[in-house]
Amino acid sequence: MKLLKMSEKAARLKEERRLRGEIRRVRDAIDTARNHFEQVVDPTLIDCYIYELNAAQLRYQFLLRSCKDRGL
């Protein structure tokens, strides 16, 4: 019984680390897309970076909601 609880704790910690790492990567992607967006003048690239920024922001919201749902 105790071994199972330790295993569950280890799995929870592993998932928490994974989520936190993913959140950091997505924040970096948001910053990168925002920086690129601010520097381009070509309309096609502007659309591209708007798409990337929106996608990264939606992913970020999803990850934060996942953390909240798990009580992290």
C-alpha positions as CSV (number, residue, x, y, z in Angstrom):
1,M,0.0,0.0,0.0
2,K,2.8,2.4,1.0
3,L,4.7,1.5,-2.2
4,L,1.7,2.4,-4.3
5,K,1.4,5.8,-2.7
6,M,5.1,6.5,-3.3
7,S,4.6,5.5,-6.9
8,E,1.6,7.8,-7.2
9,K,3.5,10.7,-5.7
10,A,6.4,10.1,-8.1
11,A,4.1,10.0,-11.0
12,R,2.4,13.2,-9.8
13,L,5.8,15.0,-9.4
14,K,6.9,13.8,-12.8
15,E,3.7,15.1,-14.4
16,E,4.1,18.4,-12.6
17,R,7.7,18.8,-13.8
18,R,6.6,18.0,-17.4
19,L,3.8,20.6,-17.3
20,R,6.0,23.3,-15.8
21,G,8.6,22.6,-18.5
22,E,6.0,22.8,-21.2
23,I,4.7,26.1,-19.8
24,R,8.2,27.5,-19.9
25,R,8.6,26.4,-23.6
26,V,5.3,27.9,-24.6
27,R,6.1,31.2,-22.8
28,D,9.3,31.3,-24.8
29,A,7.4,30.5,-28.0
30,I,5.0,33.4,-27.2
31,D,7.9,35.8,-26.7
32,T,9.6,34.6,-29.9
33,A,6.4,35.0,-32.0
34,R,5.8,38.4,-30.5
35,N,9.3,39.6,-31.3
36,H,9.1,38.3,-34.8
37,F,5.7,39.9,-35.3
38,E,7.1,43.3,-34.2
39,Q,10.0,43.1,-36.6
40,V,8.4,42.0,-39.9
41,V,6.8,44.1,-42.6
42,D,5.8,41.5,-45.1
43,P,2.0,40.9,-44.9
44,T,2.4,37.2,-45.3
45,L,4.9,37.0,-42.4
46,I,2.7,39.2,-40.3
47,D,-0.2,36.7,-40.8
48,C,2.2,33.9,-40.0
49,Y,3.3,35.4,-36.7
50,I,-0.2,36.3,-35.7
51,Y,-1.2,32.7,-36.2
52,E,1.9,31.5,-34.2
53,L,1.2,33.9,-31.4
54,N,-2.5,32.9,-31.2
55,A,-1.7,29.2,-31.2
56,A,0.9,29.6,-28.5
57,Q,-1.4,31.7,-26.3
58,L,-4.2,29.1,-26.6
59,R,-1.7,26.3,-25.7
60,Y,-0.6,28.4,-22.7
61,Q,-4.2,28.8,-21.5
62,F,-4.7,25.1,-21.9
63,L,-1.6,24.2,-19.9
64,L,-2.5,26.7,-17.1
65,R,-6.1,25.2,-17.0
66,S,-4.6,21.7,-16.8
67,C,-2.4,22.7,-13.8
68,K,-5.3,24.3,-12.1
69,D,-7.5,21.2,-12.6
70,R,-4.7,19.0,-11.1
71,G,-4.3,21.4,-8.2
72,L,-0.7,22.3,-9.0
